Amino acid sequence: MRSILVTGATGGIGAAVAHRFAEAGDRIAVHYVSNREGAEATLRGLPGRGHTLVSGDIGDADGARGIVDAALEQFATIDVLVCNAGIAPSAANRHVIGESSYSDWSAVFRQMFDVNLLGAANLAWAVATHLIERQAPGAVVNIGSRGAFRGEPEHPAYAASKAALHALGQSLAVALAPHDISVTSVAPGFVATPRQRPKLTGVEGDALRAQSPFGRVGTPDEIAAAVFWLASPEAAWCSGTILDANGASHLRS
């Protein structure tokens, strides 16, 4: 039985990831920031026993380290970190250059990088340090984005933060390989999470489905399957990889 810390596990991809590991017999630390009700719903739906809740703001350095400390207090060990929590594009944080004020532009960039990049970096430091002290193998899997490669003109801070997250993962993969710790990233395209489902109606939904030659969008379970494999010992030789999970909606060389 492994101990898995999944950040942002109140629903969508995070909840699906937690469920996938729990199905395999692992115990899960379900992280949330403020949505305790959602985290408790995830926890109730997990098969097996021994799961727990942890909370904290990953955008705060002390908060990020506190999340890991809380999981260790419950489990004593962490074997896998899945960095899923992050700030996603929304109408509220749209920031188009030439339209946004300077204060809005700079505030969104700071918030996105504090959470999507620095939060993940601080979590990885804490978990990797724990694994090194244990002299134990482990894995870190980051949830990045297709937007890091194709660009997001209405949400450039999001794309930039995810591109930086991918680069961070590759740097850590090299640094942590001597300790038998793998670091990988998954770069999803559009995924039909509960929060995103309203976009799948009408003309906008048709356009989103048309992005992929499969004629549909991704599911949280498909992303969870990729994360689960990347965190497995069998995938250790793929450390440093960025796995595209976008239904061939965006291809890169």
Buried (B, 14 or more C-beta within 10 A) or exposed (E): EBBBBBBBBBBBBBBBBBBBBBEEEBBBBBBBBEBEEBBBBBBEEBEBEBBBBBBBBBBBBEBBBBBBBBBBEBBEBBBBBBBBBBBBBEEEBEBEEEEBEEEEBEBBBEBBBBBBBBBBBBBBBBBBEBBBEBEBEBBBBBBBBBBBBBEBEBBBBBBBBBBBBBBBBBEBBEEBBEBBBBBBBBBBBBBBBEEBEEBBEEEEBEEBBEBBEEEBBBBBEBBBBBBBBBBBEEBBEBBBBBBBBBBEBBEEE
